[in-house]
Each structure stands twice: as structure tokens, then as C-alpha cells.
Amino acid sequence: MREEGDSGADFLVSQIPELKGVFANAWKASSWRVEFSDTATITSVARLKNSIAWSDYSNNIISENKTKVLSFNNVTPSEKSVKDGSYPLTRELTLVYKDPLPSRLHEFFDFIKSQKGTSLLRKYNAVPIE
């Protein structure tokens, strides 16, 4: 779980309003812990009985921990369900840089838009840029 006021927690509450009370009770009871990486989060969920967390779907795929990705409103996350909006628990990756854009970033953008980059993103269940 993240600290009170965390943007990820706020997003989840905006999609699942019932979580507001769950989070408030957890913060009040101190029955939560903060992990500072997705890998640590997935490791904790795999180790702690009855735990749940939110993380990037691709991190669950590359993790050696066998955690289960939950459906939301009977929709499983997939490239199709993310693109058509039927799976709403998504977030965009934003890259921030200082002008001028370094040439290495141009190379990176070219790569992730290429067939090889798109295939790599799909391999880890990330949705490619279009």
C-alpha cells in the first residue's frame, strides 16, 4: 500500500470508490507497508497471505513470483482491453526531459515504435505506442 495522498492510491479510489474506506482503515490501523519498487511490491504480495497490491502488469510477468493478476468488472487486462477502454485501471508512462531533446532519446523513441521495440513491449504485456 502507498502512503496517504499517493497519486496511485487516489487513482484507484477514483475508479473504485469503495477503496476509500478500506485505505482509511488500513492507514488508521497501520496495517500496511510501503514498498519502493514494483519488484519489492510483487515479492511482498507473493510472500504475505491475503495481500493485494497494484503494480505494472509487465512487472508481474517478468517476476519470478507467481502472483495472480486480478480482473476488474470481469475484464482481464490485455492490450485489447486497455486499448478499447474496457479495462480502466491503466496509467500512461510519461517521460520528462529538458530541452533540447537528446539524440539518444530520439533513438529510444524510434526503437520503441519499431517492430522490434513493439514486439519487446508486447512480450512483457505492455501496450505499445501508436
VMD Tcl script that builds the backbone (N, CA, C; Angstrom):
set m [mol new atoms 390]
animate dup $m
set s [atomselect $m all]
$s set {name element resname resid chain x y z} {
  {N N MET 1 A 0.841 -1.172 0.000}
  {CA C MET 1 A 0.000 0.000 0.000}
  {C C MET 1 A 0.887 1.237 0.000}
  {N N ARG 2 A 0.388 2.275 -0.556}
  {CA C ARG 2 A 1.149 3.512 -0.595}
  {C C ARG 2 A 0.672 4.446 0.510}
  {N N GLU 3 A 1.469 5.462 0.756}
  {CA C GLU 3 A 1.144 6.420 1.805}
  {C C GLU 3 A -0.095 7.234 1.437}
  {N N GLU 4 A -0.752 7.765 2.444}
  {CA C GLU 4 A -1.942 8.571 2.223}
  {C C GLU 4 A -1.605 9.756 1.321}
  {N N GLY 5 A -2.462 10.003 0.335}
  {CA C GLY 5 A -2.228 11.091 -0.611}
  {C C GLY 5 A -1.436 10.674 -1.839}
  {N N ASP 6 A -1.001 9.414 -1.908}
  {CA C ASP 6 A -0.255 8.923 -3.068}
  {C C ASP 6 A -1.146 8.977 -4.303}
  {N N SER 7 A -0.590 9.419 -5.431}
  {CA C SER 7 A -1.391 9.571 -6.651}
  {C C SER 7 A -1.935 8.228 -7.147}
  {N N GLY 8 A -1.191 7.142 -6.947}
  {CA C GLY 8 A -1.686 5.825 -7.361}
  {C C GLY 8 A -2.898 5.405 -6.548}
  {N N ALA 9 A -2.842 5.647 -5.244}
  {CA C ALA 9 A -3.986 5.328 -4.382}
  {C C ALA 9 A -5.176 6.209 -4.747}
  {N N ASP 10 A -4.925 7.486 -4.995}
  {CA C ASP 10 A -6.009 8.394 -5.396}
  {C C ASP 10 A -6.656 7.938 -6.695}
  {N N PHE 11 A -5.839 7.472 -7.637}
  {CA C PHE 11 A -6.388 6.973 -8.904}
  {C C PHE 11 A -7.282 5.758 -8.661}
  {N N LEU 12 A -6.808 4.822 -7.848}
  {CA C LEU 12 A -7.615 3.629 -7.578}
  {C C LEU 12 A -8.942 4.000 -6.926}
  {N N VAL 13 A -8.922 4.938 -5.993}
  {CA C VAL 13 A -10.162 5.372 -5.347}
  {C C VAL 13 A -11.097 6.028 -6.368}
  {N N SER 14 A -10.527 6.737 -7.342}
  {CA C SER 14 A -11.378 7.356 -8.364}
  {C C SER 14 A -12.066 6.296 -9.221}
  {N N GLN 15 A -11.460 5.139 -9.371}
  {CA C GLN 15 A -12.043 4.051 -10.160}
  {C C GLN 15 A -12.883 3.099 -9.314}
  {N N ILE 16 A -12.500 2.943 -8.040}
  {CA C ILE 16 A -13.186 2.026 -7.122}
  {C C ILE 16 A -13.438 2.793 -5.829}
  {N N PRO 17 A -14.497 3.583 -5.762}
  {CA C PRO 17 A -14.742 4.447 -4.603}
  {C C PRO 17 A -14.770 3.720 -3.254}
  {N N GLU 18 A -15.165 2.446 -3.257}
  {CA C GLU 18 A -15.212 1.682 -2.003}
  {C C GLU 18 A -13.843 1.555 -1.344}
  {N N LEU 19 A -12.779 1.706 -2.122}
  {CA C LEU 19 A -11.432 1.599 -1.556}
  {C C LEU 19 A -11.098 2.746 -0.607}
  {N N LYS 20 A -11.798 3.852 -0.706}
  {CA C LYS 20 A -11.509 4.994 0.168}
  {C C LYS 20 A -11.602 4.580 1.635}
  {N N GLY 21 A -12.675 3.885 1.994}
  {CA C GLY 21 A -12.841 3.414 3.369}
  {C C GLY 21 A -11.835 2.345 3.742}
  {N N VAL 22 A -11.540 1.453 2.802}
  {CA C VAL 22 A -10.554 0.393 3.049}
  {C C VAL 22 A -9.191 1.023 3.344}
  {N N PHE 23 A -8.789 1.977 2.498}
  {CA C PHE 23 A -7.499 2.637 2.701}
  {C C PHE 23 A -7.475 3.413 4.012}
  {N N ALA 24 A -8.551 4.142 4.309}
  {CA C ALA 24 A -8.600 4.925 5.546}
  {C C ALA 24 A -8.439 4.019 6.767}
  {N N ASN 25 A -9.122 2.884 6.756}
  {CA C ASN 25 A -8.993 1.934 7.873}
  {C C ASN 25 A -7.583 1.363 7.967}
  {N N ALA 26 A -7.001 1.057 6.835}
  {CA C ALA 26 A -5.644 0.498 6.832}
  {C C ALA 26 A -4.630 1.523 7.344}
  {N N TRP 27 A -4.763 2.782 6.900}
  {CA C TRP 27 A -3.834 3.818 7.372}
  {C C TRP 27 A -3.997 4.038 8.877}
  {N N LYS 28 A -5.242 4.070 9.332}
  {CA C LYS 28 A -5.516 4.292 10.753}
  {C C LYS 28 A -4.952 3.152 11.605}
  {N N ALA 29 A -5.101 1.919 11.129}
  {CA C ALA 29 A -4.640 0.745 11.878}
  {C C ALA 29 A -3.165 0.439 11.647}
  {N N SER 30 A -2.533 1.188 10.754}
  {CA C SER 30 A -1.129 0.917 10.374}
  {C C SER 30 A -0.945 -0.520 9.909}
  {N N SER 31 A -1.943 -1.030 9.187}
  {CA C SER 31 A -1.869 -2.414 8.688}
  {C C SER 31 A -1.482 -2.422 7.215}
  {N N TRP 32 A -0.452 -1.675 6.888}
  {CA C TRP 32 A 0.016 -1.579 5.524}
  {C C TRP 32 A 1.511 -1.333 5.549}
  {N N ARG 33 A 2.124 -1.465 4.432}
  {CA C ARG 33 A 3.551 -1.167 4.313}
  {C C ARG 33 A 3.817 -0.573 2.945}
  {N N VAL 34 A 4.800 0.265 2.876}
  {CA C VAL 34 A 5.184 0.891 1.618}
  {C C VAL 34 A 6.370 0.142 1.048}
  {N N GLU 35 A 6.280 -0.230 -0.198}
  {CA C GLU 35 A 7.404 -0.792 -0.932}
  {C C GLU 35 A 7.829 0.269 -1.940}
  {N N PHE 36 A 9.108 0.355 -2.192}
  {CA C PHE 36 A 9.613 1.433 -3.029}
  {C C PHE 36 A 9.990 1.007 -4.442}
  {N N SER 37 A 9.600 -0.195 -4.821}
  {CA C SER 37 A 9.772 -0.632 -6.206}
  {C C SER 37 A 8.691 -1.657 -6.515}
  {N N ASP 38 A 8.374 -1.785 -7.791}
  {CA C ASP 38 A 7.378 -2.786 -8.188}
  {C C ASP 38 A 7.857 -4.196 -7.879}
  {N N THR 39 A 9.148 -4.438 -8.033}
  {CA C THR 39 A 9.695 -5.767 -7.730}
  {C C THR 39 A 9.488 -6.109 -6.263}
  {N N ALA 40 A 9.783 -5.154 -5.375}
  {CA C ALA 40 A 9.584 -5.393 -3.938}
  {C C ALA 40 A 8.100 -5.592 -3.624}
  {N N THR 41 A 7.241 -4.853 -4.292}
  {CA C THR 41 A 5.800 -4.988 -4.089}
  {C C THR 41 A 5.337 -6.388 -4.455}
  {N N ILE 42 A 5.727 -6.857 -5.615}
  {CA C ILE 42 A 5.311 -8.186 -6.066}
  {C C ILE 42 A 5.870 -9.273 -5.159}
  {N N THR 43 A 7.110 -9.113 -4.717}
  {CA C THR 43 A 7.716 -10.077 -3.793}
  {C C THR 43 A 6.927 -10.139 -2.489}
  {N N SER 44 A 6.531 -8.982 -1.968}
  {CA C SER 44 A 5.742 -8.956 -0.726}
  {C C SER 44 A 4.385 -9.612 -0.910}
  {N N VAL 45 A 3.720 -9.323 -2.008}
  {CA C VAL 45 A 2.406 -9.922 -2.261}
  {C C VAL 45 A 2.531 -11.442 -2.360}
  {N N ALA 46 A 3.568 -11.908 -3.002}
  {CA C ALA 46 A 3.764 -13.356 -3.130}
  {C C ALA 46 A 4.029 -14.004 -1.770}
  {N N ARG 47 A 4.630 -13.269 -0.857}
  {CA C ARG 47 A 5.029 -13.805 0.444}
  {C C ARG 47 A 3.947 -13.661 1.518}
  {N N LEU 48 A 3.155 -12.590 1.463}
  {CA C LEU 48 A 2.209 -12.287 2.526}
  {C C LEU 48 A 0.801 -12.791 2.197}
  {N N LYS 49 A 0.281 -13.649 3.038}
  {CA C LYS 49 A -1.039 -14.226 2.834}
  {C C LYS 49 A -2.102 -13.128 2.821}
  {N N ASN 50 A -3.067 -13.276 1.914}
  {CA C ASN 50 A -4.206 -12.366 1.782}
  {C C ASN 50 A -3.816 -10.931 1.458}
  {N N SER 51 A -2.708 -10.743 0.801}
  {CA C SER 51 A -2.289 -9.386 0.439}
  {C C SER 51 A -2.690 -9.069 -0.996}
  {N N ILE 52 A -2.738 -7.785 -1.269}
  {CA C ILE 52 A -3.090 -7.318 -2.598}
  {C C ILE 52 A -2.301 -6.035 -2.844}
  {N N ALA 53 A -1.975 -5.796 -4.083}
  {CA C ALA 53 A -1.207 -4.588 -4.418}
  {C C ALA 53 A -1.519 -4.195 -5.846}
  {N N TRP 54 A -1.114 -2.997 -6.221}
  {CA C TRP 54 A -1.198 -2.595 -7.616}
  {C C TRP 54 A 0.205 -2.331 -8.104}
  {N N SER 55 A 0.438 -2.742 -9.334}
  {CA C SER 55 A 1.765 -2.640 -9.927}
  {C C SER 55 A 1.597 -2.715 -11.439}
  {N N ASP 56 A 2.650 -2.407 -12.151}
  {CA C ASP 56 A 2.606 -2.567 -13.598}
  {C C ASP 56 A 2.451 -4.044 -13.944}
  {N N TYR 57 A 1.551 -4.324 -14.863}
  {CA C TYR 57 A 1.284 -5.697 -15.295}
  {C C TYR 57 A 2.561 -6.365 -15.797}
  {N N SER 58 A 3.369 -5.636 -16.529}
  {CA C SER 58 A 4.591 -6.218 -17.081}
  {C C SER 58 A 5.553 -6.662 -15.983}
  {N N ASN 59 A 5.565 -5.981 -14.844}
  {CA C ASN 59 A 6.447 -6.396 -13.752}
  {C C ASN 59 A 6.031 -7.735 -13.170}
  {N N ASN 60 A 4.754 -8.026 -13.173}
  {CA C ASN 60 A 4.299 -9.321 -12.706}
  {C C ASN 60 A 4.744 -10.425 -13.653}
  {N N ILE 61 A 4.770 -10.137 -14.929}
  {CA C ILE 61 A 5.171 -11.126 -15.927}
  {C C ILE 61 A 6.650 -11.480 -15.782}
  {N N ILE 62 A 7.510 -10.476 -15.587}
  {CA C ILE 62 A 8.947 -10.746 -15.520}
  {C C ILE 62 A 9.395 -11.210 -14.145}
  {N N SER 63 A 8.528 -11.073 -13.147}
  {CA C SER 63 A 8.858 -11.502 -11.797}
  {C C SER 63 A 8.865 -13.025 -11.724}
  {N N GLU 64 A 9.720 -13.541 -10.864}
  {CA C GLU 64 A 9.731 -14.987 -10.656}
  {C C GLU 64 A 8.683 -15.416 -9.649}
  {N N ASN 65 A 8.034 -14.448 -9.014}
  {CA C ASN 65 A 6.950 -14.742 -8.081}
  {C C ASN 65 A 5.698 -15.013 -8.886}
  {N N LYS 66 A 4.955 -15.980 -8.482}
  {CA C LYS 66 A 3.754 -16.360 -9.223}
  {C C LYS 66 A 2.530 -15.739 -8.567}
  {N N THR 67 A 2.376 -14.438 -8.752}
  {CA C THR 67 A 1.201 -13.759 -8.247}
  {C C THR 67 A 0.140 -13.732 -9.335}
  {N N LYS 68 A -1.087 -13.511 -8.937}
  {CA C LYS 68 A -2.206 -13.524 -9.878}
  {C C LYS 68 A -2.622 -12.090 -10.175}
  {N N VAL 69 A -2.869 -11.805 -11.425}
  {CA C VAL 69 A -3.382 -10.506 -11.835}
  {C C VAL 69 A -4.900 -10.606 -11.828}
  {N N LEU 70 A -5.536 -9.710 -11.089}
  {CA C LEU 70 A -6.986 -9.748 -10.953}
  {C C LEU 70 A -7.699 -9.072 -12.116}
  {N N SER 71 A -8.846 -9.593 -12.425}
  {CA C SER 71 A -9.726 -8.939 -13.387}
  {C C SER 71 A -10.450 -7.810 -12.671}
  {N N PHE 72 A -10.979 -6.870 -13.441}
  {CA C PHE 72 A -11.764 -5.781 -12.877}
  {C C PHE 72 A -13.073 -5.735 -13.646}
  {N N ASN 73 A -14.202 -5.850 -12.924}
  {CA C ASN 73 A -15.513 -5.944 -13.567}
  {C C ASN 73 A -15.535 -7.044 -14.633}
  {N N ASN 74 A -14.920 -8.181 -14.292}
  {CA C ASN 74 A -14.844 -9.364 -15.164}
  {C C ASN 74 A -14.056 -9.135 -16.441}
  {N N VAL 75 A -13.195 -8.127 -16.458}
  {CA C VAL 75 A -12.341 -7.862 -17.619}
  {C C VAL 75 A -10.898 -8.068 -17.194}
  {N N THR 76 A -10.206 -8.922 -17.926}
  {CA C THR 76 A -8.796 -9.189 -17.673}
  {C C THR 76 A -7.950 -8.161 -18.421}
  {N N PRO 77 A -6.882 -7.663 -17.791}
  {CA C PRO 77 A -6.041 -6.711 -18.519}
  {C C PRO 77 A -5.347 -7.379 -19.705}
  {N N SER 78 A -5.410 -6.713 -20.839}
  {CA C SER 78 A -4.751 -7.179 -22.055}
  {C C SER 78 A -4.547 -5.960 -22.944}
  {N N GLU 79 A -3.762 -6.115 -23.990}
  {CA C GLU 79 A -3.589 -4.998 -24.914}
  {C C GLU 79 A -4.939 -4.550 -25.465}
  {N N LYS 80 A -5.781 -5.518 -25.847}
  {CA C LYS 80 A -7.094 -5.184 -26.413}
  {C C LYS 80 A -7.968 -4.459 -25.401}
  {N N SER 81 A -8.059 -4.993 -24.160}
  {CA C SER 81 A -8.954 -4.379 -23.171}
  {C C SER 81 A -8.454 -3.010 -22.704}
  {N N VAL 82 A -7.149 -2.798 -22.744}
  {CA C VAL 82 A -6.617 -1.479 -22.413}
  {C C VAL 82 A -6.939 -0.497 -23.530}
  {N N LYS 83 A -6.700 -0.913 -24.772}
  {CA C LYS 83 A -6.942 -0.020 -25.908}
  {C C LYS 83 A -8.417 0.327 -26.089}
  {N N ASP 84 A -9.316 -0.656 -25.863}
  {CA C ASP 84 A -10.733 -0.357 -26.076}
  {C C ASP 84 A -11.400 0.258 -24.838}
  {N N GLY 85 A -10.634 0.404 -23.747}
  {CA C GLY 85 A -11.141 1.066 -22.546}
  {C C GLY 85 A -11.969 0.194 -21.631}
  {N N SER 86 A -12.130 -1.089 -21.967}
  {CA C SER 86 A -12.933 -1.955 -21.103}
  {C C SER 86 A -12.197 -2.335 -19.817}
  {N N TYR 87 A -10.880 -2.214 -19.804}
  {CA C TYR 87 A -10.101 -2.384 -18.565}
  {C C TYR 87 A -9.601 -0.996 -18.166}
  {N N PRO 88 A -10.227 -0.389 -17.138}
  {CA C PRO 88 A -9.961 1.024 -16.847}
  {C C PRO 88 A -8.762 1.302 -15.937}
  {N N LEU 89 A -8.205 0.290 -15.296}
  {CA C LEU 89 A -7.129 0.539 -14.337}
  {C C LEU 89 A -5.781 0.605 -15.055}
  {N N THR 90 A -5.595 1.670 -15.795}
  {CA C THR 90 A -4.368 1.839 -16.567}
  {C C THR 90 A -3.743 3.191 -16.256}
  {N N ARG 91 A -2.491 3.311 -16.606}
  {CA C ARG 91 A -1.811 4.594 -16.484}
  {C C ARG 91 A -0.831 4.728 -17.621}
  {N N GLU 92 A -0.606 5.953 -18.018}
  {CA C GLU 92 A 0.332 6.217 -19.102}
  {C C GLU 92 A 1.724 6.434 -18.531}
  {N N LEU 93 A 2.697 6.067 -19.306}
  {CA C LEU 93 A 4.089 6.337 -18.961}
  {C C LEU 93 A 4.440 7.705 -19.528}
  {N N THR 94 A 4.940 8.578 -18.698}
  {CA C THR 94 A 5.315 9.915 -19.132}
  {C C THR 94 A 6.814 10.081 -18.959}
  {N N LEU 95 A 7.464 10.504 -20.010}
  {CA C LEU 95 A 8.896 10.773 -19.950}
  {C C LEU 95 A 9.103 12.278 -19.906}
  {N N VAL 96 A 9.908 12.726 -18.964}
  {CA C VAL 96 A 10.167 14.152 -18.787}
  {C C VAL 96 A 11.622 14.404 -19.158}
  {N N TYR 97 A 11.850 15.481 -19.876}
  {CA C TYR 97 A 13.214 15.810 -20.299}
  {C C TYR 97 A 13.383 17.319 -20.348}
  {N N LYS 98 A 14.618 17.731 -20.440}
  {CA C LYS 98 A 14.945 19.147 -20.565}
  {C C LYS 98 A 15.326 19.417 -22.016}
  {N N ASP 99 A 14.777 20.493 -22.603}
  {CA C ASP 99 A 15.130 20.879 -23.975}
  {C C ASP 99 A 16.614 21.193 -24.075}
  {N N PRO 100 A 17.230 20.908 -25.165}
  {CA C PRO 100 A 16.701 20.182 -26.318}
  {C C PRO 100 A 16.678 18.682 -26.047}
  {N N LEU 101 A 15.801 17.980 -26.766}
  {CA C LEU 101 A 15.684 16.531 -26.621}
  {C C LEU 101 A 16.994 15.878 -27.061}
  {N N PRO 102 A 17.656 15.148 -26.155}
  {CA C PRO 102 A 18.916 14.488 -26.521}
  {C C PRO 102 A 18.737 13.482 -27.664}
  {N N SER 103 A 19.743 13.362 -28.505}
  {CA C SER 103 A 19.662 12.456 -29.651}
  {C C SER 103 A 19.425 11.005 -29.205}
  {N N ARG 104 A 19.942 10.639 -28.037}
  {CA C ARG 104 A 19.729 9.266 -27.539}
  {C C ARG 104 A 18.242 9.006 -27.299}
  {N N LEU 105 A 17.491 10.037 -26.891}
  {CA C LEU 105 A 16.056 9.851 -26.705}
  {C C LEU 105 A 15.347 9.695 -28.040}
  {N N HIS 106 A 15.814 10.402 -29.045}
  {CA C HIS 106 A 15.243 10.201 -30.390}
  {C C HIS 106 A 15.440 8.747 -30.810}
  {N N GLU 107 A 16.627 8.207 -30.540}
  {CA C GLU 107 A 16.919 6.802 -30.872}
  {C C GLU 107 A 16.006 5.868 -30.082}
  {N N PHE 108 A 15.792 6.186 -28.806}
  {CA C PHE 108 A 14.927 5.372 -27.964}
  {C C PHE 108 A 13.496 5.378 -28.505}
  {N N PHE 109 A 12.963 6.571 -28.821}
  {CA C PHE 109 A 11.608 6.662 -29.367}
  {C C PHE 109 A 11.491 5.904 -30.690}
  {N N ASP 110 A 12.486 6.026 -31.532}
  {CA C ASP 110 A 12.474 5.284 -32.794}
  {C C ASP 110 A 12.435 3.785 -32.528}
  {N N PHE 111 A 13.209 3.341 -31.528}
  {CA C PHE 111 A 13.253 1.918 -31.208}
  {C C PHE 111 A 11.904 1.423 -30.686}
  {N N ILE 112 A 11.302 2.135 -29.710}
  {CA C ILE 112 A 10.064 1.603 -29.140}
  {C C ILE 112 A 8.894 1.651 -30.118}
  {N N LYS 113 A 9.018 2.456 -31.147}
  {CA C LYS 113 A 7.983 2.483 -32.180}
  {C C LYS 113 A 8.261 1.490 -33.309}
  {N N SER 114 A 9.472 0.915 -33.318}
  {CA C SER 114 A 9.845 -0.034 -34.370}
  {C C SER 114 A 9.175 -1.389 -34.129}
  {N N GLN 115 A 9.251 -2.252 -35.128}
  {CA C GLN 115 A 8.685 -3.595 -34.996}
  {C C GLN 115 A 9.369 -4.359 -33.865}
  {N N LYS 116 A 10.674 -4.236 -33.750}
  {CA C LYS 116 A 11.413 -4.931 -32.686}
  {C C LYS 116 A 11.017 -4.396 -31.306}
  {N N GLY 117 A 10.905 -3.070 -31.180}
  {CA C GLY 117 A 10.513 -2.472 -29.907}
  {C C GLY 117 A 9.087 -2.826 -29.524}
  {N N THR 118 A 8.192 -2.778 -30.489}
  {CA C THR 118 A 6.796 -3.128 -30.257}
  {C C THR 118 A 6.680 -4.586 -29.821}
  {N N SER 119 A 7.437 -5.461 -30.457}
  {CA C SER 119 A 7.423 -6.885 -30.077}
  {C C SER 119 A 7.924 -7.073 -28.652}
  {N N LEU 120 A 8.947 -6.339 -28.282}
  {CA C LEU 120 A 9.500 -6.440 -26.935}
  {C C LEU 120 A 8.477 -5.956 -25.899}
  {N N LEU 121 A 7.819 -4.848 -26.176}
  {CA C LEU 121 A 6.783 -4.354 -25.262}
  {C C LEU 121 A 5.663 -5.376 -25.107}
  {N N ARG 122 A 5.216 -5.956 -26.209}
  {CA C ARG 122 A 4.139 -6.955 -26.157}
  {C C ARG 122 A 4.576 -8.207 -25.407}
  {N N LYS 123 A 5.828 -8.579 -25.531}
  {CA C LYS 123 A 6.344 -9.768 -24.839}
  {C C LYS 123 A 6.113 -9.642 -23.320}
  {N N TYR 124 A 6.213 -8.422 -22.798}
  {CA C TYR 124 A 6.044 -8.174 -21.371}
  {C C TYR 124 A 4.684 -7.557 -21.050}
  {N N ASN 125 A 3.732 -7.723 -21.955}
  {CA C ASN 125 A 2.358 -7.259 -21.778}
  {C C ASN 125 A 2.233 -5.760 -21.549}
  {N N ALA 126 A 3.130 -4.991 -22.114}
  {CA C ALA 126 A 2.982 -3.542 -22.137}
  {C C ALA 126 A 2.301 -3.170 -23.452}
  {N N VAL 127 A 1.545 -2.107 -23.437}
  {CA C VAL 127 A 0.818 -1.689 -24.644}
  {C C VAL 127 A 1.699 -0.731 -25.424}
  {N N PRO 128 A 2.038 -1.080 -26.662}
  {CA C PRO 128 A 2.917 -0.232 -27.467}
  {C C PRO 128 A 2.299 1.119 -27.807}
  {N N ILE 129 A 3.160 2.073 -28.077}
  {CA C ILE 129 A 2.761 3.406 -28.527}
  {C C ILE 129 A 2.306 3.288 -29.975}
  {N N GLU 130 A 1.256 4.012 -30.314}
  {CA C GLU 130 A 0.803 4.014 -31.714}
  {C C GLU 130 A 0.970 5.387 -32.299}
}
mol reanalyze $m
mol bondsrecalc $m
mol representation Tube
mol addrep $m
